[in-house]
Amino acid sequence: MEIITSKDNKKVKEARKLLTKKYRKNSYLIEGFHLLEEAVKAGSEILQVFVEEEKFDKLPSALRFDLRLQSLSENGQRNEVEMTEKLSVNMVSREVLKSLADSDSPQGIIAEVKKYEAEIDFSGSKYLVLENVQDPGNVGTMIRTADAAGFSGVILLGNTADIYSSKVMRSMQGSNFHLPVIQMESGLLFGQLKKAGLSVLTTTLSANSVSYQSVKAHRFALVMGNEGAGVSEEAVNQADILVHIDMPGQAESLNVAVAAGILMFSL
């Protein structure tokens, strides 16, 4: 298999565009063997793979595709070159791989994954709502925590960071393949939450908020707001309960991802 050594290669240049949000209309990039395995387990459509020459022999075990191979080598082993060619694998140099990566120390593999439209019917019991949360690390961490806490889905409102960005992808660690994550308009969301009988729990430090420890909600949507400005007036007005975390120390506030973790596991 020919090794792509030029960063100006057409396939490489087209894939590199996906590092920018405006080009991620139909597909996006994931980085590392773990995320690729999670994508495959979830049944996501892998459009193509870029892998360093030194990592080429890890592909069959890392990808775990359910393939029916049409031929076997004479000694009964799978024909790995044939398998990877069926998967549109591109072997690339280290420099080319780094040009497609967002991290400082890429693992040696990057894949292009087709987007799909996730759906949420609000029949579950617990949902996380992120309103204008702009830090990619916070967004990814909260989605990963929602996954760990057994939430039914995550809804993004307003200017929340794009989940298809490389930084959010790394922070989620594949949790976006385990539970639905969708973008919605706030007016539509709150209407559907009310219709589904879900209590809206909005986090705020206002005088009308209560300690989360006093809240007993069986089915709810937890709204977390912007790192600096907090939640919107609409989120406050739509709330069934305003909640906060009591802080006996002297810090003015908690990191939004830390606060979300406390609330998701406690509620």
Steps between C-alpha positions, in 0.01 A plus 500: 500500500637839405587735787368855472786732589370833373273722709373640169354165398136553392353253752704652780408858409129416488515320833693786661210734425297306756710656775295815428134508604356644178617194304355246743161485331492127426798348678763561768836369620578283799847440633646194668429127514259519793261743330515300179409182687209676669376630166515153348320341797224759462458412133616840375595520135876540466572678174877471502797445728845660505762297684875522548706227343625382841141456625370323191517153658270613783209568269318164496489465880429868558222540247312176574287533190247225438625405156447189294836456334484341160847354510747358748873468458646154449588457868145579609571852624287797395637703216555828685583708194179389330302577816636850540452582134133413541491750785651789297811517713771749404851439627671834572827636631531640852503858369185450296323342797599792723357743245159336548521484878393759753690352796870558563582128514267310265476123543559432134149452368221735389166406347229686317154410630167574336263721699158374591202677653440372852147513643362537851136417580518609867355172624801451729543625854813720499631752247782753503451839334807711419417863431776713343779293659795610290806319630552179296656319796202580721250391237678171434547427869132560580383278217737228619372542856137482381589173331661368819204610713249319280331802343271446202636780281663842476348809338713794385357851492625826350874545456610183673829366361475277193514135609673409172805710580815304581524635856143404589548159336806429713323611819192287427717188456234336285197577717329664202479148356321375814219754543328750268634855490290750305478874434160666553337840521420593860133576437442161340696318769319642802167435334591134441630460853172626645300279264704194603441573869865565579585746777740775391777546756694818423827568680534852638624684807190719519319566827218270391717193444510203737775257590514205263499275808138592564385418147307179437432477128437165335503624139682820417717707268798669665599833343862615528595848380789699360829500692490874570143619448315197633157404369271724296191676628292265288651195672419656837142583400443151363635327810283292728776512761804726530790310657845578634789325675580627850866598530632523856841618378605839368499432124243710316397225262572152368618405153184422303614146418578427865163638607324295234676186619388553860141566394470218247616231740312642798167568332 
